[in-house]
Amino acid sequence: MPQIGSAADYWARMAPAQGFDSGYVNFPSGSQAAAALFPVRVDVYGSPYVQWAGQLYILTGPDASGNYNATQVRV
């Protein structure tokens, strides 16, 4: 498997997935955005990812309110 050199490379190798209908994505910076605004891709384990401000984030959740927490992925 070729070396992944950037977040864009990693994103390009993941499979597109169905997006979210509701809830918010909570970013580490404290910013929050509607989850429905983001295209979603999944890795081989089915973990969802989004891109925001040129960065790649893996999502965990949803929590009891239907929101997702984003953790930046560094490649």
C-alpha positions, 0 to 999 in steps of 0.5 A: 500500500502506498504511503499516505502523505497528507490528509487529502490523500487519506480522505481520497482513499476513504469510501463516501458514506451517507451524511447526517440528517441532524445534529452538530459537529463539535470541533476542538476549537470550540466551533460547532456546525450542523452535521448535515453540511458535511460530506462524510467518508468512512475508513475500513472500520466504518469510522466516519470522517469529515473535512473542515478548514482544510483539516481532517477529523474523525467523529465520535458519537452521537451523544444523547443530543445527537451531536458528534465530537470531532478529533483532528487526524494528523497524517 
